[in-house]
Amino acid sequence: MAVKDAVVSRFVALCKVQGIKPNELANLSGVTPSTVYSMLDSRRRDVSIVTIKKLCDGLGITLGEFFSTPQFDELEQEIQ
């Protein structure tokens, strides 16, 4: 799994747990809905750490909590 896919998967899971939709996540985070939908788009490769931080703030979690999951620990090295 690529890093971007892991980030998207984590946000989707957190939204499901909190019972919110991408639009609501955008509103809670102070970002535009298009930013959230762009992140969810499989054709987009990168997501900025600033965007991740804002979305975490909207969900009421820290970056540490966001990244402290086995799916991030098990990612393959990006260096080829």
N, C-alpha and C positions, 0 to 999 in steps of 0.2 A: 504494500500500500504506500502511495506517495504521501508526503507530508501534507500537501493541500487537501488530499482526500481524507486524511485523518482529522484535520481541522474541521472540515465540513461535517464529517460524521459526528464529531463531538458536539458541534453546535446543534445539529439536528436532534441528537439524543437529549441534550439539555433543554431544548425548547419543548420536546415531547414531555419530559419530566415536569416542567413548569406549566405545561398546557398552553403554550403561546405559539403563535404563527410568526413567520419571518417578518411580516409587517409590524407586528407588535414588538418584536426584538429590536427592529430599527427605531421605533418610537422610544422605547426604554433606553436605548443606547445613544440617542442623539445623532444618529447617522441616517442618511436617506434610505428609503426602502430599496432603491436601485443598488446601493452599496451591498446590502445583504443579499439581494437576488443575484448580483454579479458574483459574489463570493460562492454562492450555491451552484453557479453555472459550471458544469464540468469542463467547458472549453477554456475557462480562465485558469491559468496556471498558478499564479501567486496571489497571496493575501498578505497585506502588510501587518506587521506586529502592532501598529497603532490601531488598525481596525479591529484586530483581535482583542486588544486591551479595552477598547470602547464597548465592544459587544460583551466582554466579560463584566465590565462595570454595569452594564444594563441588566445582566443576569444576577448581579450581586455576588460574583465570585472573583477570586484573584487569578492572576495568570498562573501562579503555582498550582492552584486547584484545577484549573483548566487542563494544564499539561501533565498533571500527576495521574496518569492512567496507563494501563498496560499497552494500549494501542500506540502511544507515543514511545514507550520504552522499547517496543519491538520493531520499530521502523528500521528499514535497511539504511546503510550509509548512503549519502547522496553523492559522495566522491566516487568517480568512476575510474 
